[in-house]
Amino acid sequence: MKPEVLAVLQHVDANADQIVSLCVDLVRTCSINPRYPNIDTTKVTGGESRCNEILGDCYRHLGCDVDFFEGAPGRHNVVGVLQGTGGGRSLILNGHVDTVPFTEPEKWPQSNPFSGIVVNGRIYGRGSCDMKAGLVAQAMAAKAIVDSNVKLKGNLILESVLGEEWMEHEIGTTAVIERGYRADAAIIAEPSAPPTALAVVPATSGMIWMSLTCLGIPAHFSIRDEVIRAGCGKEVGVHAIDKGITLLKALQDLERHWTITKTHPLFQPGHFTIYPGAISAGPRGTPVPFQLAGYCTIEYAIWYPPDQEPSEIQKEIEDYIFRASQVDEWLRENPPEIKWNMNWPATSINSDHPLVHAMLAAHESVSQKRASVRDRNIQGFCAVCDASFLNKANIPSIVYGPGSLHQAHSECEFVTIDEVITATKALAVAAMDWCGVSEQKSQSKTGGMQT
């Protein structure tokens, strides 16, 4: 192992308490995305900025050129540029600072979703896994490089952005790109498990949000027996929930079929699904069970593979819903409404890309778990992230970070300290490999860095 690499790894181990402390500070600073429904925006707007002020101070103390700028009113991104000596490749380390909301605070440790409490090697709190631990790993990887008197040839760009949880890339990652921050490659420190912890991820799913609405004919609920009897038609009444369930079952059949038709070598079999995540139904205006439902709306999140176009997926689903509707008299004459609300594009780069190899080699060197060629730690990202928009801007991007998507968005969210430490080491080694190490040394000093 090269002396400069050994020095960086030893620095990370010696400063593990600082890494945990910074993660705890970020978790204790609420940064819920204010665009989520039913959120009091006056209480949460500004939380992202406060977190980014903490990270900006960290970047500044490393000697970075720091850019703290507003992406939307009261919401700030932060970028820190660690200037290289020249002659190397540049690298972006990107992550988002916003989190999803929480529910039932009494179920969290200390009845506090923002406790940041450390128990049995885990840091608990909303955003600990998704993805404040990843932002900390990136910042502390840069700190280990600087404090170990290692000077990179290429620029290292640290980014903590807004809005990822609501696909507001225009005010976050895309805004940063349009502000002029580009590089030869990027690593997003999202939690890259499952199925394997700290995997190297060159491909992400795509996600489409669809609303499916069936209408009915309200009537007194006492005629339920008439509605469900064979041969009874719309002259009696139509229960929209029954019609919604009819199509829900049809789409579950299609979902099962997808386990065969929707596959990708980097994803587990069956990953691409048609998920009914929310249902609203009943009599309009008065949701009580004393009247046949006038409407039923099912909100779907649809995962699709990176080698398919969203238009193909939409057409396949529309055609299937049409065929399922033809066998129901009411749905045949009153087709359901399909609304396509959002498409978060899938993305991928070649698994043989040099960035993939650099990150994989770095992980294997610090974890001391060198895998065989067949079993190497490369897999697809089960969710979506800002890699889509970095790749769209021709910045080859992968995902690598601590934590598991089993914990992201969950009650009692946590991240393990061991993974944060390993990720910090691996990101530092990957940055040194990718950017190159200059023979020119840097000398750290209080409050900054001097060359």
C-alpha positions as CSV (number, residue, x, y, z in Angstrom):
1,M,0.0,0.0,0.0
2,K,1.4,3.4,-0.9
3,P,2.5,5.6,2.0
4,E,0.0,8.4,1.1
5,V,-2.9,5.9,1.0
6,L,-1.8,4.4,4.4
7,A,-1.6,7.9,5.9
8,V,-5.2,8.7,4.7
9,L,-6.6,5.5,6.1
10,Q,-4.9,6.0,9.4
11,H,-6.3,9.6,9.5
12,V,-9.8,8.3,9.1
13,D,-9.4,5.8,11.9
14,A,-7.9,8.4,14.2
15,N,-10.8,10.8,13.5
16,A,-13.7,8.4,13.7
17,D,-15.2,10.3,16.6
18,Q,-15.3,13.5,14.4
19,I,-17.0,11.6,11.6
20,V,-19.7,10.4,14.0
21,S,-20.0,13.8,15.5
22,L,-20.6,15.6,12.2
23,C,-23.2,13.0,11.2
24,V,-25.0,13.4,14.5
25,D,-25.0,17.2,14.0
26,L,-26.6,16.9,10.6
27,V,-29.2,14.4,11.8
28,R,-30.2,16.7,14.6
29,T,-30.7,19.5,12.1
30,C,-34.2,18.9,10.5
31,S,-34.0,19.2,6.8
32,I,-37.4,17.8,5.6
33,N,-38.2,18.7,2.0
34,P,-40.8,21.4,2.2
35,R,-42.5,20.2,-1.0
36,Y,-44.0,17.1,0.7
37,P,-47.8,17.2,1.0
38,N,-49.3,18.1,4.4
39,I,-46.0,19.7,5.6
40,D,-45.9,23.0,7.4
41,T,-43.5,24.8,5.1
42,T,-43.0,27.6,7.6
43,K,-41.5,25.2,10.0
44,V,-39.2,23.2,7.7
45,T,-38.1,25.7,5.0
46,G,-34.5,26.7,5.8
47,G,-33.5,23.3,7.3
48,E,-31.7,22.3,4.2
49,S,-29.8,25.6,4.3
50,R,-28.8,25.1,7.9
51,C,-27.4,21.7,7.2
52,N,-25.5,23.1,4.2
53,E,-24.1,25.9,6.4
54,I,-22.5,23.1,8.6
55,L,-21.1,21.3,5.6
56,G,-20.0,24.6,4.0
57,D,-17.9,25.4,7.1
58,C,-16.4,22.0,6.8
59,Y,-15.5,22.5,3.2
60,R,-14.1,26.0,4.0
61,H,-11.8,24.6,6.7
62,L,-10.4,22.2,4.1
63,G,-9.3,25.1,1.9
64,C,-12.1,24.7,-0.6
65,D,-13.6,27.6,-2.6
66,V,-17.1,27.5,-1.2
67,D,-20.3,28.5,-3.1
68,F,-23.4,28.8,-0.9
69,F,-26.3,29.7,-3.2
70,E,-30.1,29.7,-3.2
71,G,-31.8,27.2,-5.4
72,A,-35.3,28.2,-4.3
73,P,-36.5,30.8,-1.7
74,G,-35.0,30.0,1.7
75,R,-33.2,26.8,0.3
76,H,-29.5,26.8,-0.4
77,N,-27.1,24.4,-2.1
78,V,-23.5,24.3,-1.1
79,V,-20.5,23.4,-3.3
80,G,-16.8,23.2,-2.2
81,V,-14.0,23.0,-4.8
82,L,-10.7,21.6,-3.6
83,Q,-8.4,22.8,-6.3
84,G,-5.9,20.4,-7.8
85,T,-2.4,21.1,-9.0
86,G,-3.3,20.2,-12.6
87,G,-2.9,17.3,-14.9
88,G,-5.4,15.0,-13.3
89,R,-9.0,14.1,-13.8
90,S,-11.7,16.0,-11.8
91,L,-14.3,14.3,-9.6
92,I,-17.6,15.3,-8.1
93,L,-18.8,13.9,-4.8
94,N,-22.5,14.6,-4.7
95,G,-25.3,14.0,-2.3
96,H,-28.7,15.5,-1.2
97,V,-29.4,17.1,2.1
98,D,-33.2,17.0,2.1
99,T,-35.1,14.2,3.8
100,V,-38.6,12.7,3.7
101,P,-41.0,13.5,6.6
102,F,-41.5,11.2,9.6
103,T,-44.5,9.6,11.2
104,E,-45.3,8.5,14.8
105,P,-42.4,10.1,16.6
106,E,-43.1,8.0,19.7
107,K,-41.8,5.0,17.9
108,W,-38.3,6.5,17.4
109,P,-35.5,6.3,20.0
110,Q,-36.1,8.9,22.7
111,S,-39.4,9.6,20.9
112,N,-37.4,11.9,18.7
113,P,-36.8,11.4,14.9
114,F,-33.9,13.9,15.1
115,S,-32.1,12.6,18.2
116,G,-29.0,11.5,16.4
117,I,-28.5,9.0,19.3
118,V,-25.7,6.5,19.0
119,V,-26.6,3.0,20.1
120,N,-24.7,-0.3,19.5
121,G,-22.7,1.1,16.7
122,R,-25.7,2.8,14.9
123,I,-26.6,6.4,14.4
124,Y,-30.4,6.8,14.6
125,G,-32.5,9.6,13.2
126,R,-34.3,10.8,10.1
127,G,-31.8,11.3,7.3
128,S,-29.0,9.3,9.0
129,C,-29.0,6.7,6.2
130,D,-30.6,8.7,3.4
131,M,-28.3,10.4,3.1
132,K,-26.5,12.5,5.6
133,A,-24.0,9.7,6.4
134,G,-23.0,9.7,2.8
135,L,-22.5,13.5,2.7
136,V,-20.3,13.1,5.9
137,A,-18.3,10.3,4.3
138,Q,-17.6,12.5,1.3
139,A,-16.6,15.5,3.3
140,M,-14.4,13.6,5.8
141,A,-12.7,11.7,2.9
142,A,-11.6,15.1,1.6
143,K,-10.5,16.1,5.1
144,A,-8.4,12.9,5.4
145,I,-6.7,13.7,2.1
146,V,-6.0,17.4,3.0
147,D,-4.9,16.6,6.6
148,S,-2.6,13.9,5.4
149,N,-0.7,16.5,3.3
150,V,-1.8,14.8,0.0
151,K,-2.4,17.1,-2.9
152,L,-4.6,15.9,-5.8
153,K,-3.8,16.7,-9.4
154,G,-7.5,17.0,-10.4
155,N,-10.1,19.1,-8.8
156,L,-12.3,17.5,-6.1
157,I,-15.8,19.0,-6.0
158,L,-18.0,18.4,-3.0
159,E,-21.8,19.0,-3.5
160,S,-24.6,19.0,-1.0
161,V,-27.8,19.8,-2.9
162,L,-31.5,20.4,-2.4
163,G,-34.7,18.7,-3.5
164,E,-33.7,15.2,-4.5
165,E,-36.5,13.6,-2.5
166,W,-39.1,15.4,-4.6
167,M,-37.2,15.2,-7.9
168,E,-36.5,18.9,-7.8
169,H,-33.2,18.5,-9.6
170,E,-33.8,21.8,-11.3
171,I,-33.0,23.6,-8.0
172,G,-30.5,21.1,-6.8
173,T,-28.1,19.0,-8.9
174,T,-29.1,20.4,-12.3
175,A,-28.8,23.9,-10.8
176,V,-25.3,23.1,-9.7
177,I,-24.4,21.8,-13.1
178,E,-25.8,24.9,-14.8
179,R,-23.8,27.1,-12.4
180,G,-20.7,25.6,-14.1
181,Y,-19.7,22.8,-11.8
182,R,-18.7,19.9,-14.1
183,A,-16.2,17.1,-13.8
184,D,-14.8,14.1,-15.6
185,A,-17.0,11.8,-13.3
186,A,-19.2,11.8,-10.2
187,I,-19.9,9.6,-7.2
188,I,-23.3,9.9,-5.4
189,A,-23.1,8.6,-1.8
190,E,-26.6,7.3,-1.6
191,P,-27.0,4.1,0.5
192,S,-26.0,1.5,-2.1
193,A,-27.5,-1.6,-0.4
194,P,-29.4,-4.0,-0.8
195,P,-28.6,-6.6,-1.7
196,T,-24.9,-6.0,-0.8
197,A,-23.6,-3.4,1.6
198,L,-21.4,-0.7,0.1
199,A,-21.9,-1.9,-3.5
200,V,-20.6,-0.1,-6.5
201,V,-23.6,0.9,-8.6
202,P,-23.4,1.9,-12.2
203,A,-27.1,1.6,-13.0
204,T,-30.3,2.9,-11.4
205,S,-34.0,2.0,-11.9
206,G,-36.4,4.3,-13.5
207,M,-39.6,5.3,-11.7
208,I,-43.0,6.5,-13.1
209,W,-45.8,7.8,-10.9
210,M,-49.2,7.0,-12.3
211,S,-52.7,7.9,-11.0
212,L,-55.5,5.5,-12.0
213,T,-59.1,6.7,-11.3
214,C,-62.3,4.8,-11.7
215,L,-65.7,6.5,-11.4
216,G,-68.9,5.0,-10.0
217,I,-72.6,5.9,-9.5
218,P,-73.4,6.7,-5.8
219,A,-76.4,5.0,-4.3
220,H,-77.5,3.8,-0.9
221,F,-75.2,1.2,0.5
222,S,-78.1,-1.1,1.4
223,I,-78.2,-2.2,-2.2
224,R,-74.8,-3.8,-2.0
225,D,-76.4,-7.2,-2.7
226,E,-77.9,-5.8,-6.0
227,V,-74.5,-4.4,-7.1
228,I,-72.6,-7.6,-6.7
229,R,-75.2,-9.9,-8.2
230,A,-74.4,-11.2,-11.6
231,G,-76.4,-9.3,-14.3
232,C,-77.0,-6.1,-12.4
233,G,-75.9,-3.1,-14.3
234,K,-75.5,0.6,-13.9
235,E,-79.2,1.2,-13.4
236,V,-78.8,0.0,-9.8
237,G,-75.5,1.8,-9.0
238,V,-71.8,1.3,-9.4
239,H,-69.3,1.0,-6.6
240,A,-66.1,2.7,-7.8
241,I,-64.0,0.8,-5.2
242,D,-65.0,-2.5,-6.8
243,K,-63.9,-1.2,-10.2
244,G,-60.6,0.0,-8.7
245,I,-59.9,-3.4,-7.2
246,T,-60.7,-5.1,-10.5
247,L,-57.9,-3.1,-12.2
248,L,-55.6,-3.5,-9.2
249,K,-55.9,-7.2,-9.5
250,A,-55.3,-7.0,-13.2
251,L,-52.1,-5.0,-12.7
252,Q,-50.9,-7.5,-10.1
253,D,-51.1,-10.1,-12.8
254,L,-49.0,-7.9,-15.1
255,E,-46.6,-7.3,-12.2
256,R,-46.2,-11.1,-11.8
257,H,-45.6,-11.4,-15.6
258,W,-42.9,-8.7,-15.3
259,T,-40.8,-11.1,-13.2
260,I,-40.1,-12.8,-16.5
261,T,-40.2,-10.0,-19.0
262,K,-38.5,-7.2,-17.0
263,T,-35.0,-8.3,-16.1
264,H,-31.5,-6.8,-15.9
265,P,-28.2,-8.4,-15.0
266,L,-27.5,-5.9,-12.2
267,F,-30.8,-6.2,-10.5
268,Q,-32.4,-9.0,-8.5
269,P,-35.2,-11.0,-10.3
270,G,-38.6,-9.4,-9.7
271,H,-37.3,-5.9,-8.8
272,F,-39.3,-4.1,-11.4
273,T,-42.8,-3.8,-10.0
274,I,-46.1,-1.9,-10.3
275,Y,-46.6,-0.7,-6.7
276,P,-50.0,0.6,-5.5
277,G,-48.8,3.0,-2.9
278,A,-51.9,5.0,-2.0
279,I,-55.6,4.6,-2.4
280,S,-58.3,7.3,-2.0
281,A,-61.9,6.4,-2.5
282,G,-65.5,6.8,-1.3
283,P,-68.4,9.2,-1.8
284,R,-67.0,12.6,-2.8
285,G,-66.7,15.0,0.1
286,T,-67.9,12.7,2.8
287,P,-65.8,9.5,3.2
288,V,-68.3,7.4,5.1
289,P,-69.3,3.8,4.2
290,F,-73.0,4.6,3.8
291,Q,-73.0,5.3,0.1
292,L,-71.5,3.5,-3.0
293,A,-68.2,5.1,-3.8
294,G,-68.3,7.7,-6.5
295,Y,-64.6,7.4,-7.2
296,C,-61.5,5.3,-6.5
297,T,-58.0,6.6,-7.3
298,I,-54.9,4.4,-6.9
299,E,-51.5,6.0,-7.0
300,Y,-48.8,3.8,-8.5
301,A,-45.0,3.9,-8.4
302,I,-43.7,1.8,-11.2
303,W,-40.1,0.6,-11.3
304,Y,-38.7,-0.1,-14.8
305,P,-35.2,-1.2,-16.0
306,P,-32.6,1.1,-17.4
307,D,-32.7,-0.5,-20.8
308,Q,-36.3,0.4,-21.5
309,E,-37.9,3.8,-22.5
310,P,-40.6,5.1,-20.2
311,S,-42.9,5.5,-23.2
312,E,-42.7,1.7,-23.7
313,I,-43.7,1.1,-20.1
314,Q,-46.6,3.5,-20.3
315,K,-48.0,2.0,-23.4
316,E,-47.7,-1.5,-22.0
317,I,-49.6,-0.5,-18.9
318,E,-52.2,1.4,-20.8
319,D,-52.8,-1.5,-23.2
320,Y,-53.1,-3.9,-20.3
321,I,-55.6,-1.7,-18.5
322,F,-57.6,-1.3,-21.7
323,R,-57.8,-5.1,-22.2
324,A,-58.8,-5.7,-18.5
325,S,-61.5,-3.0,-18.9
326,Q,-63.1,-4.8,-21.9
327,V,-64.4,-7.7,-19.8
328,D,-66.2,-5.4,-17.4
329,E,-69.4,-3.8,-18.7
330,W,-69.0,-0.6,-16.7
331,L,-65.3,-0.1,-17.3
332,R,-65.8,-0.9,-21.0
333,E,-68.3,2.0,-21.3
334,N,-66.6,4.2,-18.7
335,P,-62.8,3.8,-19.2
336,P,-60.6,4.6,-16.2
337,E,-58.6,7.8,-16.3
338,I,-54.8,7.3,-16.4
339,K,-52.6,10.3,-15.4
340,W,-48.9,10.2,-15.8
341,N,-47.6,12.5,-13.1
342,M,-43.8,12.0,-13.1
343,N,-41.0,10.1,-14.7
344,W,-37.7,9.8,-12.9
345,P,-35.4,8.6,-15.7
346,A,-33.4,5.4,-15.3
347,T,-29.7,5.7,-16.0
348,S,-26.6,3.6,-16.4
349,I,-22.9,3.6,-17.4
350,N,-20.9,0.6,-18.6
351,S,-19.8,-1.7,-15.8
352,D,-16.3,-1.6,-17.3
353,H,-16.1,2.2,-17.0
354,P,-12.8,3.3,-15.3
355,L,-14.7,5.0,-12.5
356,V,-16.4,1.7,-11.6
357,H,-13.1,0.0,-11.5
358,A,-11.5,2.8,-9.4
359,M,-14.4,2.7,-6.9
360,L,-14.4,-1.1,-6.7
361,A,-10.6,-1.3,-6.2
362,A,-10.8,1.3,-3.5
363,H,-13.6,-0.5,-1.7
364,E,-11.8,-3.8,-1.9
365,S,-8.6,-2.4,-0.6
366,V,-10.1,-0.7,2.5
367,S,-12.5,-3.5,3.3
368,Q,-9.9,-6.2,2.7
369,K,-12.5,-8.3,1.0
370,R,-11.2,-8.9,-2.5
371,A,-13.9,-10.7,-4.4
372,S,-13.5,-13.0,-7.4
373,V,-14.3,-11.6,-10.8
374,R,-17.6,-13.4,-10.8
375,D,-18.7,-12.1,-7.4
376,R,-17.4,-8.6,-7.5
377,N,-19.5,-6.0,-5.7
378,I,-21.3,-4.4,-8.7
379,Q,-25.1,-4.1,-8.7
380,G,-28.0,-1.9,-9.7
381,F,-29.5,0.8,-7.5
382,C,-32.9,-0.3,-6.4
383,A,-34.3,3.3,-6.3
384,V,-33.7,6.5,-8.1
385,C,-31.2,9.3,-7.5
386,D,-29.5,12.3,-9.0
387,A,-27.1,10.1,-11.0
388,S,-29.8,10.4,-13.7
389,F,-29.3,14.1,-14.2
390,L,-25.5,14.0,-13.9
391,N,-25.3,11.4,-16.6
392,K,-27.7,13.4,-18.7
393,A,-25.2,16.2,-18.5
394,N,-22.5,13.8,-19.8
395,I,-20.9,13.4,-16.4
396,P,-20.4,9.6,-15.9
397,S,-21.8,8.8,-12.5
398,I,-22.1,5.9,-10.1
399,V,-23.6,5.3,-6.6
400,Y,-21.5,4.2,-3.6
401,G,-22.4,5.0,0.0
402,P,-23.2,3.8,3.5
403,G,-26.5,2.5,4.6
404,S,-29.3,0.4,3.1
405,L,-32.5,1.3,1.3
406,H,-34.2,-1.0,3.9
407,Q,-33.6,1.8,6.3
408,A,-34.2,4.8,4.1
409,H,-37.6,6.4,4.7
410,S,-38.3,3.9,7.5
411,E,-39.3,4.3,11.1
412,C,-36.3,4.3,13.4
413,E,-33.9,5.0,10.4
414,F,-30.3,4.3,11.2
415,V,-26.9,3.8,9.6
416,T,-24.0,1.7,11.0
417,I,-20.9,3.6,12.0
418,D,-18.7,0.8,10.6
419,E,-20.1,1.4,7.1
420,V,-19.7,5.2,7.4
421,I,-16.0,4.7,8.3
422,T,-15.4,2.2,5.5
423,A,-17.2,4.5,3.0
424,T,-15.1,7.4,4.1
425,K,-11.9,5.4,3.5
426,A,-13.0,4.1,0.1
427,L,-14.1,7.4,-1.2
428,A,-10.8,9.0,-0.2
429,V,-8.8,6.2,-1.9
430,A,-11.1,6.4,-5.0
431,A,-10.6,10.2,-5.2
432,M,-6.8,9.8,-5.0
433,D,-6.8,7.1,-7.7
434,W,-9.2,9.0,-10.0
435,C,-7.8,12.5,-9.6
436,G,-4.1,11.5,-9.2
437,V,-1.7,12.4,-6.5
438,S,0.7,15.2,-7.0
439,E,4.3,15.1,-5.8
440,Q,3.6,18.6,-4.5
441,K,2.6,18.4,-0.8
442,S,0.0,20.5,1.0
443,Q,0.5,21.8,4.5
444,S,-2.6,21.9,6.7
445,K,-3.1,24.7,9.2
446,T,-5.9,25.8,11.4
447,G,-8.7,27.3,9.4
448,G,-7.5,26.2,6.0
449,M,-4.8,24.8,3.8
450,Q,-1.7,26.2,2.3
451,T,0.3,25.0,-0.6
